[in-house]
């Protein structure tokens, strides 16, 4: 189960205590006909038919466990993550296999949004990743690599910035790529997690399937 618990650590937060929260028309999205659709962000993404989409309850359990791993016994970090809850929305988590399956690593993708309307200086995905990287460096989970510079990638006309990360935990090495942009006053983030090039290629297909209404 360690790879399932570590697949997505809840590290995407600017550590602010902005109280804007989520607007009344905010949409967590839904999955229908192998597509994730979100009306608030005017967004959709095609999902593999045989992958495991997590329920809202499962998603909250995953992020709760991630918080515990990140914070450990650091009370300041616990407070930072707690303060972020009002502004952070865990939109989607999809794994290649059901949780608990007998596989060496369970690759997947997660979508997270955070209200950054009143966070001065956060205007692009690069700005957001800068703050995320600082928080990741302070967490109890020690990364072997975190990009210092963030490359821009245009996906369906939207400017995303991406950060590569790598960690070895209890003998398992896994990699992540964080994609971040700013939409409608929110940081919109897609995180893929994988252990080998084949898994990475499958996940990049999901990234390239992202569509935004023009």
MDTraj code that builds the backbone (N, CA, C; nanometers):
import mdtraj as md
import numpy as np

residues = "UNK UNK UNK UNK UNK UNK UNK UNK UNK UNK UNK UNK UNK UNK UNK UNK UNK UNK UNK UNK UNK UNK UNK UNK UNK UNK UNK UNK UNK UNK UNK UNK UNK UNK UNK UNK UNK UNK UNK UNK UNK UNK UNK UNK UNK UNK UNK UNK UNK UNK UNK UNK UNK UNK UNK UNK UNK UNK UNK UNK UNK UNK UNK UNK UNK UNK UNK UNK UNK UNK UNK UNK UNK UNK UNK UNK UNK UNK UNK UNK UNK UNK UNK UNK UNK UNK UNK UNK UNK UNK UNK UNK UNK UNK UNK UNK UNK UNK UNK UNK UNK UNK UNK UNK UNK UNK UNK UNK UNK UNK UNK UNK UNK UNK UNK UNK UNK UNK UNK UNK UNK UNK UNK UNK UNK UNK UNK UNK UNK UNK UNK UNK UNK UNK UNK UNK UNK UNK UNK UNK UNK UNK UNK UNK UNK UNK UNK UNK UNK UNK UNK UNK UNK UNK UNK UNK UNK UNK UNK UNK UNK UNK UNK UNK UNK UNK UNK UNK UNK UNK UNK UNK UNK UNK UNK UNK UNK UNK UNK UNK UNK UNK UNK UNK UNK UNK UNK UNK UNK UNK UNK UNK UNK UNK UNK UNK UNK UNK UNK UNK UNK UNK UNK UNK UNK UNK UNK UNK UNK UNK UNK UNK UNK UNK".split()
xyz = np.array([
    [0.0812, -0.1214, 0.0000],
    [0.0000, 0.0000, 0.0000],
    [0.0849, 0.1268, 0.0000],
    [0.2150, 0.1171, 0.0276],
    [0.2949, 0.2393, 0.0415],
    [0.2917, 0.3235, -0.0850],
    [0.2956, 0.2580, -0.2029],
    [0.2947, 0.3368, -0.3253],
    [0.1608, 0.4039, -0.3467],
    [0.0522, 0.3401, -0.3033],
    [-0.0784, 0.4044, -0.3145],
    [-0.0862, 0.5276, -0.2251],
    [-0.0341, 0.5176, -0.1041],
    [-0.0394, 0.6291, -0.0113],
    [0.0503, 0.7428, -0.0568],
    [0.1606, 0.7089, -0.1218],
    [0.2554, 0.8109, -0.1644],
    [0.2274, 0.8636, -0.3036],
    [0.1310, 0.8045, -0.3711],
    [0.1088, 0.8411, -0.5099],
    [0.0856, 0.9910, -0.5241],
    [0.0028, 1.0464, -0.4375],
    [-0.0187, 1.1895, -0.4408],
    [-0.0129, 1.2458, -0.2992],
    [0.0955, 1.3157, -0.2682],
    [0.1061, 1.3852, -0.1411],
    [0.0450, 1.5233, -0.1583],
    [-0.0347, 1.5648, -0.0625],
    [-0.1015, 1.6937, -0.0750],
    [-0.0016, 1.8048, -0.0450],
    [0.0725, 1.8470, -0.1477],
    [0.1762, 1.9471, -0.1317],
    [0.1451, 2.0751, -0.2071],
    [0.0365, 2.0754, -0.2816],
    [0.0053, 2.1930, -0.3609],
    [-0.0681, 2.2942, -0.2735],
    [0.0050, 2.3897, -0.2180],
    [-0.0525, 2.4980, -0.1392],
    [0.0480, 2.6101, -0.1295],
    [0.0023, 2.7331, -0.1328],
    [0.0925, 2.8467, -0.1237],
    [0.1144, 2.8908, 0.0203],
    [0.0603, 2.8160, 0.1151],
    [0.0785, 2.8433, 0.2576],
    [0.0138, 2.9746, 0.2999],
    [-0.0782, 3.0270, 0.2195],
    [-0.1471, 3.1495, 0.2590],
    [-0.2688, 3.1134, 0.3430],
    [-0.3298, 3.2160, 0.4052],
    [-0.4523, 3.1929, 0.4809],
    [-0.5645, 3.2790, 0.4236],
    [-0.5681, 3.2870, 0.2936],
    [-0.6730, 3.3559, 0.2221],
    [-0.8078, 3.2919, 0.2542],
    [-0.9081, 3.3739, 0.2829],
    [-1.0376, 3.3214, 0.3270],
    [-1.1445, 3.3257, 0.2187],
    [-1.1045, 3.3432, 0.0936],
    [-1.2040, 3.3508, -0.0129],
    [-1.2781, 3.2203, -0.0313],
    [-1.2112, 3.1098, -0.0106],
    [-1.2754, 2.9805, -0.0250],
    [-1.3141, 2.9522, -0.1687],
    [-1.4311, 2.8877, -0.1857],
    [-1.4782, 2.8488, -0.3184],
    [-1.6118, 2.9174, -0.3451],
    [-1.6313, 2.9734, -0.4645],
    [-1.7578, 3.0415, -0.4965],
    [-1.8746, 2.9441, -0.5007],
    [-1.9956, 2.9996, -0.4958],
    [-2.1156, 2.9159, -0.4939],
    [-2.1291, 2.8299, -0.6190],
    [-2.0783, 2.8793, -0.7312],
    [-2.0917, 2.8040, -0.8559],
    [-1.9722, 2.7118, -0.8812],
    [-1.8913, 2.6895, -0.7795],
    [-1.7750, 2.6033, -0.7976],
    [-1.8203, 2.4600, -0.8253],
    [-1.7486, 2.3938, -0.9156],
    [-1.7856, 2.2587, -0.9575],
    [-1.6676, 2.1648, -0.9353],
    [-1.6904, 2.0560, -0.8607],
    [-1.5867, 1.9548, -0.8417],
    [-1.5755, 1.8628, -0.9630],
    [-1.6707, 1.8694, -1.0514],
    [-1.6652, 1.7898, -1.1733],
    [-1.7290, 1.6532, -1.1578],
    [-1.7416, 1.5854, -1.2706],
    [-1.8029, 1.4522, -1.2721],
    [-1.7385, 1.3702, -1.3833],
    [-1.7498, 1.2383, -1.3720],
    [-1.6990, 1.1478, -1.4744],
    [-1.8180, 1.0828, -1.5439],
    [-1.8219, 1.0963, -1.6762],
    [-1.9282, 1.0326, -1.7543],
    [-1.8723, 0.9939, -1.8912],
    [-1.9048, 0.8748, -1.9365],
    [-1.8592, 0.8251, -2.0667],
    [-1.7078, 0.8377, -2.0812],
    [-1.6361, 0.7967, -1.9764],
    [-1.4897, 0.7981, -1.9753],
    [-1.4296, 0.9377, -1.9923],
    [-1.5041, 1.0391, -1.9524],
    [-1.4526, 1.1760, -1.9531],
    [-1.4769, 1.2414, -1.8178],
    [-1.3752, 1.3158, -1.7722],
    [-1.3957, 1.4017, -1.6562],
    [-1.4355, 1.5384, -1.7098],
    [-1.5478, 1.5922, -1.6608],
    [-1.6010, 1.7196, -1.7081],
    [-1.6175, 1.8138, -1.5899],
    [-1.5694, 1.9389, -1.6055],
    [-1.5824, 2.0383, -1.4994],
    [-1.6358, 2.1674, -1.5598],
    [-1.7568, 2.2083, -1.5183],
    [-1.8213, 2.3254, -1.5777],
    [-1.7612, 2.4565, -1.5278],
    [-1.7078, 2.4595, -1.4062],
    [-1.6501, 2.5837, -1.3535],
    [-1.5263, 2.6237, -1.4338],
    [-1.4403, 2.5253, -1.4613],
    [-1.3183, 2.5533, -1.5379],
    [-1.3371, 2.5322, -1.6884],
    [-1.4594, 2.4984, -1.7313],
    [-1.4873, 2.4710, -1.8732],
    [-1.3839, 2.3744, -1.9291],
    [-1.3741, 2.2608, -1.8632],
    [-1.2633, 2.1689, -1.8864],
    [-1.3130, 2.0256, -1.8993],
    [-1.2433, 1.9474, -1.9842],
    [-1.2696, 1.8036, -1.9873],
    [-1.1405, 1.7291, -2.0179],
    [-1.1357, 1.6038, -1.9752],
    [-1.0192, 1.5185, -1.9986],
    [-1.0673, 1.3764, -2.0211],
    [-1.0115, 1.3097, -2.1225],
    [-1.0488, 1.1731, -2.1542],
    [-0.9727, 1.0753, -2.0658],
    [-1.0441, 0.9792, -2.0059],
    [-0.9845, 0.8825, -1.9143],
    [-0.9874, 0.7432, -1.9759],
    [-0.8866, 0.6610, -1.9479],
    [-0.8910, 0.5214, -1.9954],
    [-1.0095, 0.4485, -1.9339],
    [-1.0769, 0.3681, -2.0132],
    [-1.2001, 0.3022, -1.9683],
    [-1.1765, 0.2068, -1.8529],
    [-1.0578, 0.1462, -1.8450],
    [-1.0340, 0.0437, -1.7438],
    [-0.9569, 0.0946, -1.6227],
    [-0.9362, 0.2271, -1.6119],
    [-0.8665, 0.2812, -1.4953],
    [-0.9654, 0.3034, -1.3810],
    [-0.9132, 0.3154, -1.2599],
    [-0.9955, 0.3236, -1.1389],
    [-1.0138, 0.4688, -1.0948],
    [-1.1349, 0.5206, -1.1099],
    [-1.1671, 0.6566, -1.0670],
    [-1.2071, 0.6531, -0.9200],
    [-1.1450, 0.7390, -0.8396],
    [-1.1730, 0.7397, -0.6971],
    [-1.2979, 0.8211, -0.6645],
    [-1.3754, 0.7727, -0.5704],
    [-1.4929, 0.8457, -0.5245],
    [-1.4483, 0.9663, -0.4421],
    [-1.5415, 1.0558, -0.4131],
    [-1.5099, 1.1722, -0.3304],
    [-1.4552, 1.1291, -0.1938],
    [-1.5156, 1.0264, -0.1352],
    [-1.4697, 0.9781, -0.0047],
    [-1.3287, 0.9202, -0.0146],
    [-1.3023, 0.8405, -0.1175],
    [-1.1689, 0.7836, -0.1354],
    [-1.0654, 0.8929, -0.1578],
    [-1.1028, 0.9947, -0.2342],
    [-1.0116, 1.1048, -0.2628],
    [-0.9743, 1.1794, -0.1354],
    [-1.0719, 1.2033, -0.0502],
    [-1.0433, 1.2724, 0.0755],
    [-0.9559, 1.1870, 0.1671],
    [-0.9772, 1.0561, 0.1650],
    [-0.8928, 0.9667, 0.2453],
    [-0.7480, 0.9709, 0.1975],
    [-0.7281, 0.9720, 0.0656],
    [-0.5931, 0.9764, 0.0093],
    [-0.5226, 1.1053, 0.0503],
    [-0.5904, 1.2183, 0.0377],
    [-0.5269, 1.3451, 0.0696],
    [-0.5041, 1.3608, 0.2198],
    [-0.5935, 1.3058, 0.3009],
    [-0.5743, 1.3099, 0.4452],
    [-0.4489, 1.2327, 0.4853],
    [-0.4308, 1.1137, 0.4261],
    [-0.3108, 1.0355, 0.4526],
    [-0.1870, 1.1081, 0.4033],
    [-0.1992, 1.1730, 0.2862],
    [-0.0873, 1.2498, 0.2336],
    [-0.0465, 1.3613, 0.3271],
    [-0.1428, 1.4295, 0.3858],
    [-0.1123, 1.5365, 0.4807],
    [-0.0334, 1.4838, 0.5999],
    [-0.0755, 1.3698, 0.6514],
    [-0.0076, 1.3115, 0.7670],
    [0.1374, 1.2764, 0.7328],
    [0.1591, 1.2221, 0.6136],
    [0.2951, 1.1874, 0.5721],
    [0.3798, 1.3121, 0.5541],
    [0.3216, 1.4166, 0.4979],
    [0.3954, 1.5399, 0.4724],
    [0.4312, 1.6109, 0.6016],
    [0.3341, 1.6232, 0.6920],
    [0.3546, 1.7021, 0.8138],
    [0.4305, 1.6269, 0.9216],
    [0.4110, 1.4948, 0.9323],
    [0.4749, 1.4203, 1.0404],
    [0.4341, 1.4800, 1.1740],
    [0.5333, 1.5127, 1.2587],
    [0.5035, 1.5747, 1.3879],
    [0.5338, 1.7244, 1.3881],
    [0.5439, 1.7824, 1.2690],
    [0.5704, 1.9254, 1.2549],
    [0.4391, 2.0024, 1.2698],
    [0.4184, 2.0649, 1.3848],
    [0.2930, 2.1337, 1.4137],
    [0.2710, 2.2527, 1.3214],
    [0.3784, 2.3221, 1.2838],
    [0.3650, 2.4358, 1.1930],
    [0.3163, 2.3899, 1.0573],
    [0.3716, 2.2796, 1.0077],
    [0.3292, 2.2276, 0.8784],
    [0.1842, 2.1806, 0.8845],
    [0.1451, 2.1186, 0.9960],
    [0.0058, 2.0767, 1.0116],
    [-0.0886, 2.1963, 1.0025],
    [-0.0486, 2.3070, 1.0649],
    [-0.1313, 2.4273, 1.0637],
    [-0.1417, 2.4859, 0.9237],
    [-0.0314, 2.4830, 0.8482],
    [-0.0311, 2.5336, 0.7112],
    [-0.1268, 2.4535, 0.6247],
    [-0.1186, 2.3215, 0.6340],
    [-0.2042, 2.2350, 0.5528],
    [-0.3506, 2.2486, 0.5929],
    [-0.3754, 2.2652, 0.7236],
    [-0.5118, 2.2832, 0.7710],
    [-0.5704, 2.4131, 0.7167],
    [-0.4892, 2.5207, 0.7187],
    [-0.5372, 2.6508, 0.6715],
    [-0.5691, 2.6489, 0.5234],
    [-0.5024, 2.5626, 0.4488],
    [-0.5222, 2.5589, 0.3036],
    [-0.6536, 2.4922, 0.2644],
    [-0.7173, 2.4188, 0.3581],
    [-0.8333, 2.3382, 0.3219],
    [-0.9498, 2.4221, 0.2691],
    [-0.9675, 2.5415, 0.3218],
    [-1.0819, 2.6231, 0.2812],
    [-1.0713, 2.6643, 0.1355],
    [-0.9491, 2.6722, 0.0832],
    [-0.9273, 2.7201, -0.0529],
    [-0.8942, 2.6097, -0.1513],
    [-0.8638, 2.4906, -0.1037],
    [-0.8152, 2.3837, -0.1900],
    [-0.9266, 2.2842, -0.2217],
    [-0.9375, 2.2471, -0.3486],
    [-1.0375, 2.1497, -0.3926],
    [-0.9687, 2.0343, -0.4627],
    [-0.9873, 1.9150, -0.4095],
    [-0.9338, 1.7943, -0.4721],
    [-1.0378, 1.7456, -0.5726],
    [-1.0093, 1.7643, -0.6998],
    [-1.1095, 1.7438, -0.8042],
    [-1.1192, 1.6005, -0.8532],
    [-1.0048, 1.5351, -0.8708],
    [-1.0064, 1.4045, -0.9355],
    [-0.8804, 1.3273, -0.9007],
    [-0.8942, 1.1969, -0.8813],
    [-0.7800, 1.1064, -0.8698],
    [-0.8150, 0.9790, -0.9456],
    [-0.7267, 0.9385, -1.0362],
    [-0.7489, 0.8204, -1.1177],
    [-0.6218, 0.7359, -1.1167],
    [-0.6362, 0.6075, -1.0830],
    [-0.5244, 0.5146, -1.0811],
    [-0.5388, 0.4147, -1.1954],
    [-0.4267, 0.3608, -1.2382],
    [-0.4328, 0.2561, -1.3411],
    [-0.4983, 0.1301, -1.2863],
    [-0.4743, 0.1020, -1.1577],
    [-0.5304, -0.0177, -1.0945],
    [-0.6089, 0.0215, -0.9701],
    [-0.6950, -0.0660, -0.9254],
    [-0.7662, -0.0418, -0.8003],
    [-0.6665, -0.0335, -0.6858],
    [-0.6985, 0.0473, -0.5860],
    [-0.6111, 0.0581, -0.4704],
    [-0.5946, -0.0788, -0.4043],
    [-0.4705, -0.1117, -0.3686],
    [-0.4439, -0.2394, -0.3053],
    [-0.4109, -0.3509, -0.4013],
    [-0.4121, -0.3224, -0.5320],
    [-0.3805, -0.4271, -0.6306],
    [-0.2348, -0.4726, -0.6142],
    [-0.2062, -0.6006, -0.6427],
    [-0.0700, -0.6536, -0.6248],
    [0.0217, -0.6125, -0.7393],
    [0.0594, -0.4840, -0.7408],
    [0.1496, -0.4311, -0.8434],
    [0.2645, -0.3588, -0.7742],
    [0.3783, -0.3489, -0.8442],
    [0.4938, -0.2812, -0.7862],
    [0.4673, -0.1330, -0.7660],
    [0.3978, -0.0706, -0.8605],
    [0.3641, 0.0713, -0.8469],
    [0.2352, 0.0990, -0.9223],
    [0.1516, 0.1816, -0.8645],
    [0.0209, 0.2121, -0.9208],
    [0.0207, 0.3555, -0.9734],
    [0.0483, 0.3766, -1.1025],
    [0.0555, 0.5121, -1.1567],
    [-0.0813, 0.5784, -1.1619],
    [-0.0808, 0.7104, -1.1655],
    [-0.2087, 0.7798, -1.1713],
    [-0.1936, 0.9288, -1.1908],
    [-0.3086, 0.9961, -1.1938],
    [-0.3152, 1.1401, -1.2142],
    [-0.4123, 1.2003, -1.1144],
    [-0.3811, 1.3214, -1.0696],
    [-0.4683, 1.3916, -0.9769],
    [-0.4858, 1.5355, -1.0242],
    [-0.6052, 1.5900, -1.0080],
    [-0.6333, 1.7300, -1.0373],
    [-0.6670, 1.8015, -0.9072],
    [-0.6021, 1.9153, -0.8850],
    [-0.6232, 1.9951, -0.7643],
    [-0.6362, 2.1412, -0.8038],
    [-0.7275, 2.2140, -0.7389],
    [-0.7413, 2.3580, -0.7621],
    [-0.7317, 2.4315, -0.6297],
    [-0.6737, 2.5512, -0.6335],
    [-0.6645, 2.6325, -0.5115],
    [-0.6915, 2.7789, -0.5438],
    [-0.7746, 2.8416, -0.4618],
    [-0.8074, 2.9828, -0.4788],
    [-0.6843, 3.0683, -0.4475],
    [-0.6402, 3.1465, -0.5461],
    [-0.5217, 3.2318, -0.5250],
    [-0.5520, 3.3769, -0.5612],
    [-0.6787, 3.4154, -0.5597],
    [-0.7168, 3.5492, -0.6043],
    [-0.6488, 3.6598, -0.5245],
    [-0.6276, 3.6368, -0.3964],
    [-0.5695, 3.7420, -0.3129],
    [-0.4256, 3.7120, -0.2713],
    [-0.3635, 3.6221, -0.3421],
    [-0.2236, 3.5916, -0.3139],
    [-0.1379, 3.6768, -0.4062],
    [-0.0791, 3.7816, -0.3534],
    [-0.0020, 3.8731, -0.4378],
    [0.1184, 3.8006, -0.4958],
    [0.1445, 3.8280, -0.6213],
    [0.2612, 3.7696, -0.6865],
    [0.2372, 3.6364, -0.7536],
    [0.1204, 3.5763, -0.7330],
    [0.0905, 3.4485, -0.8000],
    [0.0021, 3.4784, -0.9197],
    [0.0673, 3.4912, -1.0350],
    [-0.0036, 3.5261, -1.1575],
    [0.0057, 3.4162, -1.2634],
    [0.1028, 3.3292, -1.2488],
    [0.1223, 3.2214, -1.3461],
    [0.1453, 3.0897, -1.2732],
    [0.1397, 2.9808, -1.3488],
    [0.1698, 2.8508, -1.2902],
    [0.3116, 2.8440, -1.2360],
    [0.4033, 2.9171, -1.2986],
    [0.5417, 2.9211, -1.2508],
    [0.5495, 2.9813, -1.1112],
    [0.4746, 3.0898, -1.0882],
    [0.4712, 3.1516, -0.9548],
    [0.4206, 3.0524, -0.8513],
    [0.3165, 2.9801, -0.8867],
    [0.2568, 2.8848, -0.7930],
    [0.3526, 2.7704, -0.7612],
    [0.4205, 2.7188, -0.8636],
    [0.5153, 2.6103, -0.8416],
    [0.6334, 2.6552, -0.7560],
    [0.6717, 2.7810, -0.7675],
    [0.7796, 2.8336, -0.6836],
    [0.7442, 2.8179, -0.5360],
    [0.6212, 2.8569, -0.4993],
    [0.5783, 2.8445, -0.3593],
    [0.5607, 2.6975, -0.3200],
    [0.5091, 2.6176, -0.4111],
    [0.4902, 2.4750, -0.3830],
    [0.6241, 2.4074, -0.3565],
    [0.7233, 2.4407, -0.4374],
    [0.8563, 2.3820, -0.4210],
    [0.9137, 2.4152, -0.2836],
    [0.8980, 2.5401, -0.2400],
    [0.9481, 2.5794, -0.1084],
    [0.8838, 2.4963, 0.0017],
    [0.7522, 2.4742, -0.0095],
    [0.6819, 2.3958, 0.0915],
    [0.7258, 2.2497, 0.0881],
    [0.7461, 2.1965, -0.0305],
    [0.7903, 2.0580, -0.0439],
    [0.9275, 2.0376, 0.0200],
    [1.0134, 2.1373, 0.0076],
    [1.1458, 2.1283, 0.0685],
    [1.1381, 2.1265, 0.2208],
    [1.0318, 2.1843, 0.2758],
    [1.0160, 2.1911, 0.4211],
    [0.9415, 2.0709, 0.4784],
    [0.8855, 1.9876, 0.3925],
    [0.8018, 1.8772, 0.4393],
    [0.8864, 1.7648, 0.4978],
    [0.8178, 1.6712, 0.5644],
    [0.8859, 1.5554, 0.6229],
    [0.9310, 1.4555, 0.5157],
    [0.8700, 1.4603, 0.3985],
    [0.9070, 1.3714, 0.2894],
    [1.0199, 1.4357, 0.2103],
    [1.1327, 1.3688, 0.1992],
    [1.2499, 1.4266, 0.1366],
    [1.2624, 1.3834, -0.0091],
    [1.2554, 1.4805, -0.0976],
    [1.2679, 1.4540, -0.2402],
    [1.4148, 1.4486, -0.2808],
    [1.4455, 1.3578, -0.3727],
    [1.5813, 1.3481, -0.4259],
    [1.6053, 1.4527, -0.5341],
    [1.4979, 1.4963, -0.5989],
    [1.5111, 1.5983, -0.7027],
    [1.3840, 1.6805, -0.7121],
    [1.4014, 1.8125, -0.7249],
    [1.2925, 1.9053, -0.7548],
    [1.3470, 2.0086, -0.8528],
    [1.2803, 2.0277, -0.9648],
    [1.3254, 2.1285, -1.0601],
    [1.3327, 2.2660, -0.9945],
    [1.4360, 2.3400, -1.0274],
    [1.4478, 2.4783, -0.9806],
    [1.3911, 2.5768, -1.0816],
    [1.3924, 2.5383, -1.2089],
    [1.3336, 2.6199, -1.3128],
    [1.2180, 2.5425, -1.3756],
    [1.1119, 2.6135, -1.4104],
    [0.9896, 2.5492, -1.4554],
    [0.9663, 2.5780, -1.6037],
    [0.9627, 2.4733, -1.6809],
    [0.9454, 2.4843, -1.8255],
    [0.7990, 2.5082, -1.8597],
    [0.7750, 2.5970, -1.9569],
    [0.6380, 2.6225, -2.0019],
    [0.5977, 2.5212, -2.1071],
    [0.4740, 2.4734, -2.0993],
    [0.4179, 2.3837, -2.2005],
    [0.2747, 2.4280, -2.2296],
    [0.2455, 2.4527, -2.3552],
    [0.1116, 2.4962, -2.3953],
    [0.0263, 2.3727, -2.4223],
    [-0.0850, 2.3606, -2.3490],
    [-0.1767, 2.2474, -2.3643],
    [-0.3133, 2.3021, -2.4013],
    [-0.3574, 2.2711, -2.5224],
    [-0.4851, 2.3191, -2.5748],
    [-0.4985, 2.4712, -2.5605],
    [-0.3906, 2.5414, -2.5900],
    [-0.3924, 2.6866, -2.5873],
    [-0.3709, 2.7503, -2.4510],
    [-0.3537, 2.6706, -2.3471],
    [-0.3346, 2.7210, -2.2108],
    [-0.1878, 2.7064, -2.1710],
    [-0.1312, 2.8134, -2.1141],
    [0.0084, 2.8100, -2.0694],
    [0.0206, 2.7411, -1.9335],
    [0.0736, 2.6204, -1.9342],
    [0.1063, 2.5490, -1.8117],
    [0.2561, 2.5596, -1.7867],
    [0.2945, 2.5518, -1.6603],
    [0.4345, 2.5360, -1.6232],
    [0.4472, 2.4032, -1.5504],
    [0.5611, 2.3381, -1.5647],
    [0.5737, 2.2052, -1.5063],
    [0.7012, 2.1908, -1.4243],
    [0.6901, 2.1080, -1.3203],
    [0.8006, 2.0796, -1.2296],
    [0.8158, 1.9289, -1.2170],
    [0.9367, 1.8788, -1.2381],
    [0.9672, 1.7375, -1.2207],
    [1.0153, 1.7128, -1.0781],
    [0.9702, 1.6017, -1.0209],
    [1.0113, 1.5641, -0.8855],
    [1.0412, 1.4151, -0.8824],
    [1.1310, 1.3765, -0.7931],
    [1.1675, 1.2346, -0.7792],
    [1.1955, 1.2041, -0.6326],
    [1.1526, 1.0856, -0.5905],
    [1.1714, 1.0454, -0.4516],
    [1.1903, 0.8949, -0.4428],
    [1.2721, 0.8536, -0.3479],
    [1.2828, 0.7122, -0.3133],
    [1.2284, 0.6964, -0.1724],
    [1.1293, 0.6091, -0.1584],
    [1.0660, 0.5895, -0.0272],
    [1.0528, 0.4404, -0.0011],
    [1.1166, 0.3943, 0.1057],
    [1.1104, 0.2535, 0.1468],
    [1.1450, 0.1601, 0.0308],
    [1.2473, 0.1984, -0.0456],
    [1.2947, 0.1131, -0.1533],
    [1.2231, 0.1291, -0.2856],
    [1.1221, 0.2160, -0.2902],
    [1.0486, 0.2404, -0.4143],
    [1.0824, 0.3790, -0.4675],
    [1.1302, 0.3856, -0.5922],
    [1.1584, 0.5138, -0.6564],
    [1.0423, 0.5505, -0.7470],
    [0.9901, 0.6712, -0.7310],
    [0.8828, 0.7157, -0.8185],
    [0.9079, 0.8604, -0.8584],
    [0.8454, 0.8991, -0.9676],
    [0.8621, 1.0332, -1.0219],
    [0.7264, 1.0992, -1.0372],
    [0.7275, 1.2309, -1.0312],
    [0.6058, 1.3082, -1.0506],
    [0.6344, 1.4252, -1.1437],
    [0.5336, 1.4675, -1.2171],
    [0.5396, 1.5931, -1.2915],
    [0.4182, 1.6753, -1.2501],
    [0.4431, 1.7964, -1.2030],
    [0.3389, 1.8888, -1.1612],
    [0.3144, 1.9893, -1.2737],
    [0.1921, 1.9962, -1.3234],
    [0.1526, 2.0942, -1.4247],
    [0.0639, 2.1980, -1.3565],
    [0.0938, 2.3265, -1.3783],
    [0.0176, 2.4296, -1.3087],
    [-0.0116, 2.5486, -1.4002],
    [-0.1352, 2.5999, -1.3904],
    [-0.1745, 2.7221, -1.4589],
    [-0.2714, 2.7980, -1.3695],
    [-0.3065, 2.9200, -1.4081],
    [-0.4027, 3.0001, -1.3324],
    [-0.5273, 3.0185, -1.4174],
    [-0.6422, 2.9773, -1.3633],
    [-0.7703, 2.9880, -1.4325],
    [-0.8767, 3.0419, -1.3373],
    [-0.9452, 3.1470, -1.3769],
    [-1.0586, 3.2008, -1.3006],
    [-1.0233, 3.2270, -1.1540],
    [-0.9026, 3.2761, -1.1301],
    [-0.8605, 3.3080, -0.9951],
    [-0.8136, 3.1890, -0.9148],
    [-0.8075, 3.0713, -0.9783],
    [-0.7614, 2.9493, -0.9125],
    [-0.6332, 2.8989, -0.9774],
    [-0.5483, 2.8402, -0.8963],
    [-0.4401, 2.7599, -0.9510],
    [-0.4993, 2.6246, -0.9872],
    [-0.4828, 2.5852, -1.1125],
    [-0.5361, 2.4574, -1.1623],
    [-0.4164, 2.3676, -1.1878],
    [-0.4119, 2.2527, -1.1196],
    [-0.2935, 2.1677, -1.1208],
    [-0.3268, 2.0242, -1.1582],
    [-0.2446, 1.9676, -1.2456],
    [-0.2513, 1.8252, -1.2785],
    [-0.1193, 1.7628, -1.2372],
    [-0.1263, 1.6531, -1.1615],
    [-0.0054, 1.5865, -1.1124],
    [-0.0075, 1.4420, -1.1595],
    [0.0967, 1.4029, -1.2298],
    [0.1081, 1.2630, -1.2692],
    [0.2204, 1.1982, -1.1890],
    [0.2025, 1.0698, -1.1575],
    [0.2992, 0.9963, -1.0767],
    [0.3228, 0.8603, -1.1400],
    [0.4506, 0.8229, -1.1538],
    [0.4853, 0.7019, -1.2285],
    [0.6212, 0.6495, -1.1834],
    [0.6491, 0.5248, -1.2217],
    [0.7751, 0.4617, -1.1831],
    [0.8629, 0.4255, -1.3023],
    [0.8075, 0.4267, -1.4238],
    [0.8877, 0.3910, -1.5407],
    [0.8377, 0.4673, -1.6637],
    [0.9120, 0.4552, -1.7741],
    [0.8819, 0.5322, -1.8947],
    [0.7494, 0.4916, -1.9586],
    [0.7136, 0.3643, -1.9499],
    [0.5865, 0.3191, -2.0072],
    [0.4689, 0.3838, -1.9350],
    [0.4753, 0.3853, -1.8034],
    [0.3697, 0.4492, -1.7253],
    [0.3646, 0.5992, -1.7555],
    [0.4816, 0.6603, -1.7670],
    [0.4877, 0.8030, -1.7990],
    [0.4203, 0.8317, -1.9315],
    [0.4475, 0.7506, -2.0335],
    [0.3890, 0.7713, -2.1665],
    [0.2365, 0.7644, -2.1612],
    [0.1828, 0.6692, -2.0854],
    [0.0370, 0.6575, -2.0722],
    [-0.0225, 0.7813, -2.0068],
    [0.0451, 0.8322, -1.9047],
    [-0.0056, 0.9483, -1.8326],
    [0.0054, 1.0763, -1.9159],
    [0.1091, 1.0868, -1.9965],
    [0.1218, 1.2048, -2.0824],
    [0.0100, 1.2098, -2.1863],
    [-0.0419, 1.0937, -2.2249],
    [-0.1570, 1.0913, -2.3145],
    [-0.2789, 1.1551, -2.2467],
    [-0.2935, 1.1307, -2.1167],
    [-0.4032, 1.1930, -2.0427],
    [-0.3855, 1.3449, -2.0377],
    [-0.2626, 1.3882, -2.0140],
    [-0.2345, 1.5317, -2.0105],
    [-0.2694, 1.5962, -2.1443],
    [-0.2316, 1.5323, -2.2520],
    [-0.2577, 1.5885, -2.3843],
    [-0.4057, 1.5824, -2.4232],
    [-0.4842, 1.5024, -2.3512],
    [-0.6279, 1.4963, -2.3794],
    [-0.7053, 1.6093, -2.3117],
    [-0.6396, 1.6915, -2.2318],
    [-0.7079, 1.7995, -2.1617],
    [-0.7577, 1.9038, -2.2630],
    [-0.8851, 1.9414, -2.2489],
    [-0.9465, 2.0397, -2.3378],
    [-1.0138, 2.1483, -2.2571],
    [-0.9953, 2.2734, -2.3022],
    [-1.0542, 2.3891, -2.2360],
    [-1.1404, 2.4638, -2.3360],
    [-1.2602, 2.5058, -2.2934],
    [-1.3489, 2.5829, -2.3804],
    [-1.2846, 2.7159, -2.4121],
    [-1.2913, 2.7567, -2.5367],
    [-1.2290, 2.8822, -2.5797],
    [-1.3286, 2.9984, -2.5688],
])
top = md.Topology()
chain = top.add_chain()
for i, resn in enumerate(residues, 1):
    res = top.add_residue(resn, chain, resSeq=i)
    for name in ("N", "CA", "C"):
        top.add_atom(name, md.element.get_by_symbol(name[0]), res)
traj = md.Trajectory(xyz[None], top)
